[in-house]
Amino acid sequence: MFLKGKRALITGSTSGIGLAIARALSAEGADIVLNGFGDADEIAKLCDEMGATHSGANLLKTDEIETMMAENGPVDILVNNAGMQHVAPVEEFPVDKFEMIIALNLVAAFHTTRLAVPGMKEKGWGRIINTASAHSKQASPFKSAYVASKHGIDGFTKTIALELAQSGVTANCISPGYVWTPLVENQIPDTMKARNMTEEEVKNDILLAKQPTKKFVQVEEVGALAAFLCREEAGNITGTNYSIDGGWTAE
């Protein structure tokens, strides 16, 4: 329980990767602040499970981010995980979607970070962990907004790490490849039908085409890496972008 007495705020943590990170940090004793949308009863169950609190702040609105950080701070651990995706050729990419993806995936992380850093510096200890993506290192067609935002979060993280290098605060990225989540699982039947493929063909030839291991990343693996980065033994790891992508970015 090496995080006992530490407060961790994880954005986009009512499901998927964010929830797994919240559970991993909770298991090590951290006081958890969840953030995200979803069924109110399900969120209440998650709060009961972890003894957590929940903020429904809309991260596209600066004033709501500021309220969330003020009401739940100071935080010792900040995990910027919330994100969204849209796929379209650049000339057809909806302008509002592009701006929304940049705002949620990148700008929101700037706001939470700028508000968390003063308290961390005052304590002389802090952990900032940003969920990036294999797309923070490599591009794919038709994902201009997502790739731009994830390249941006990588550069932002490195900059913050340098600024805070002597403060006791670290800043790192975790870059998953394709992660096995309900969102991915639910896409498989439609893809099978659209492409006239079997389930295994969809998994191996479409979803895992770029992951040499041909294995989905598990959310618990991402959670375990986040927890490790919060250890005292990780105090000299900063400005790093950790791949957890089955070898995708090794090529």
Salt bridges, closest charged atoms under 4 A:
GLU42 OE2 - LYS45 NZ 3.65
GLU49 OE2 - ARG23 NE 2.75
GLU64 OE2 - LYS61 NZ 4.00
GLU66 OE2 - ARG114 NH2 2.87
ASP76 OD1 - LYS123 NZ 2.81
ASP154 OD2 - LYS158 NZ 3.49
GLU199 OE2 - LYS203 NZ 3.14
GLU233 OE1 - ARG231 NE 3.22
